[in-house]
Structure formats: structure tokens, C-alpha cells
Amino acid sequence: MVDKALGMLGPDIELLTEILLDLGQKHVAYGVKPEYFPSMGRALIYAVKQNLNLTFTDEMKDAWVEVYGALSYDMIRAQKIKR
């Protein structure tokens, strides 16, 4: 899902937002709470860093933190929207 979301940044941002809202609501049904997202983000960035090893720079980390923050924002927002 992360790969798909990254590919949709930019020209397909409205569609991506809808997908993330839907995905966020599905996560609510699974029992995921907003406070779980920061831990997931740290785990995701750790996994990316481990896979890239020495090529993972501070700039790359900052970019991943920003992207994850934007993606998780819509998923968290979905928990407050009745659709």
C-alpha cells in the first residue's frame, strides 16, 4: 500500500485521499486507534533504513517522516468521519 500511495502523490492526490479515508475506516474496524500510528511510522522508517543500510540519509528520513505523516493524517481523520 505504501508503494501504491507513493506513486499516487501529486497528480492523483484526490483519489489517494479517498483511498486513505477508506483504508482508515477499515483500520477502525480492525481496532486500530490513532495513538498506534506513530509507532507504526517509526517501525516503517526503521524497516526502510534497515533495507537501505548505509544509503539512508537524514534527508531521506525526513522525507519518509513527512510522507508517512501526510498519509496517516487522512487515515486518522477517517476515524472521525461518518461515511
C-alpha positions in Angstrom: 0.0 0.0 0.0 2.8 2.4 0.8 4.4 1.9 -2.7 1.0 2.5 -4.3 0.4 5.6 -2.2 3.9 7.0 -3.1 3.1 6.5 -6.8 -0.1 8.5 -6.4 1.4 11.5 -4.8 0.9 14.6 -7.0 -1.4 14.1 -9.9 -3.7 11.6 -8.1 -3.8 13.2 -4.7 -7.7 13.4 -4.5 -8.0 9.7 -5.4 -5.3 8.9 -2.9 -7.1 10.8 -0.2 -10.3 8.8 -0.8 -8.4 5.6 -0.7 -6.7 6.6 2.6 -10.0 7.6 4.1 -11.5 4.2 3.1 -8.4 2.4 4.4 -8.6 4.4 7.7 -12.2 3.3 8.2 -11.2 -0.3 7.6 -8.5 0.1 10.2 -11.1 1.3 12.7 -13.0 -1.9 12.2 -9.8 -3.8 13.0 -9.4 -1.9 16.3 -6.6 0.4 15.2 -6.5 3.6 17.3 -5.0 7.0 16.4 -2.3 6.5 19.0 -1.0 3.4 17.2 0.1 5.4 14.1 3.3 7.0 15.5 4.6 3.6 16.5 3.8 2.2 13.1 5.5 5.1 11.4 8.7 4.6 13.5 8.6 0.9 12.6 8.1 1.6 8.9 11.0 4.1 8.8 13.2 1.6 10.8 12.4 -1.1 8.2 13.3 1.2 5.3 16.5 2.2 7.0 17.5 -1.4 7.6 16.8 -2.3 3.9 18.8 0.7 2.5 21.5 0.3 5.1 24.3 2.9 4.6 22.4 4.8 1.8 19.7 6.0 4.2 20.4 9.7 4.8 18.9 12.2 7.2 17.2 13.9 4.2 15.6 10.6 3.2 14.4 10.0 6.8 12.9 13.5 6.9 11.1 12.8 3.6 9.7 9.5 4.9 8.5 11.1 8.1 6.7 13.8 6.1 5.1 11.4 3.7 4.0 9.0 6.5 2.6 11.9 8.4 0.5 13.0 5.5 -0.7 9.5 4.7 -1.5 8.7 8.3 -3.3 12.0 8.8 -6.0 11.0 6.3 -6.3 7.6 7.9 -6.7 9.1 11.4 -9.1 11.7 10.0 -11.3 8.8 8.7 -12.0 7.7 12.2 -13.9 10.9 12.8 -15.8 10.9 9.5 -19.1 9.1 9.3 -19.4 7.8 5.8 
